[in-house]
Amino acid sequence: MFTAQMILLASAPFPVTARPPILCPMTRIPHATSGEPNPLRTLTLDRLRRRTSMKWRAYPEDVLPLWVAEMDVPLAEPVVRALTDALALGDTGYPAGTGYAEALAGFAEKRWGWDGPAVERTAIVPDVMLGVVEMLKLVTGPGDPVVVNSPVYPPFYQFVEHMDRRVIEAPLGADLRIDLDTLQQTFRRATEGGGRRAAFLLCSPHNPTGTVHTAGELAAVAALADRHGVRVVTDEIHAPITAGGVEFVPYLSVPGGENGLSLMSASKAWNLAGLKAALAIAGPEAAADLARLPEEVSHGPSHLGVIAHSAALRDGADWLDHLLAGLDDNRRLLADLLAEHLPAITYRPAEATYLAWLDCRALGLGDDPAEVFLQRGRVALNSGIPFGTGGAGHVRLNLATSPELLAEGVRRMVAALD
Ligand SMILES: Cc1ncc(COP(=O)(O)O)c(C=O)c1O
């Protein structure tokens, strides 16, 4: 395991006046190795920079990208095998069958002891966000309110507003957990006057804070939603990425969750965002809603996406476990580095996701510290502002990278303040 001390002892600080180098001279990235158990320690920076995806192309080469939710990992071997076989066969037509849903059902049973995602109550959708839009269309109409727990994944605002629904915020509490009193008041506000169909778009686990909602919290949410006639749509894309000792609870598995609609996908946990596919799952009492999903939605997902996601869920559990161990190490490393070098930043290692939500308000950098870290430190983090109420003064850091690049990112943040 890498410790903060090992990495920093091996590294020289930046010269204060110069732009931070792309890597500190003494920080070494391990060469690519096959069979490396921690997928986060497999790829060299040179190799990563050859990628053409958003994470690596949005900023100039002297910027270290620790922002959008892509991981610096190679593909899991079962996924590579499934895709390679498909390409060799020319199996590049339209998706068919229930293989993705069956793979998710098997994974859910083994990992969460949940036999809930019954194949007949699932539908393949193009990706999680388009799935969210389709589920919200099933249970709300134009102008209807959609409640979200801010700060939250920015597309929750953009996509919902684009589909002509009204976003209403129910901010998380100071402990970054759902504040049930606030949620109740917000449900009341969203439904007062009647005549409107309201929904709650739950992020579980929560992006950006990594909060994993407990069974008790989710049951309380379901009871509140039932009392106010609010339908729950839950985005569970980060469900497989839990920290050691933390248990994810599917919303549809809790009492009262039976009329919920969930979106799940292998895309975050196995880094498959470029291979479009996700699953919508209806609780038993929402089956009739899902049955109204227009046929054309099934034209969006890609057959190769379905093949890749199915292989990941069916055969990718060992790879995932190595990843999760590596993320546990990285959370500890980040906590140590920040405590030592940037103690004014408040960081609670997350219970899930590979995202770190950093409260930088005590640094006195204003509402958008990410801009300062980018301009002066050449490290790209997500600004907290688009995450809504509670986001100003915060940054989101993606720690799904090697320990060396993570340490380099912190060093650049330190350099930005010198
Ligand atoms: C909470 C959440 N939902 C959805 C997405 C996007 O998923 P997709 O690419 O399947 O739409 C992300 C991506 O980071 C996310 O964090």
The ligand as a Gaussian input file, in Angstrom:
#p B3LYP/6-31G(d) Opt

LIG

0 1
 C      -25.000000      10.162000     -10.543000
 C      -24.691000       9.982000     -11.990000
 N      -25.682000       9.688000     -12.842000
 C      -25.464000       9.525000     -14.158000
 C      -24.203000       9.671000     -14.680000
 C      -24.010000       9.533000     -16.155000
 O      -24.331000       8.247000     -16.551000
 P      -24.620000       7.919000     -18.059000
 O      -23.361000       8.218000     -18.800000
 O      -24.986000       6.461000     -18.070000
 O      -25.756000       8.794000     -18.462000
 C      -23.131000       9.967000     -13.834000
 C      -21.787000      10.142000     -14.378000
 O      -20.848000      10.456000     -13.712000
 C      -23.387000      10.126000     -12.456000
 O      -22.415000      10.407000     -11.591000

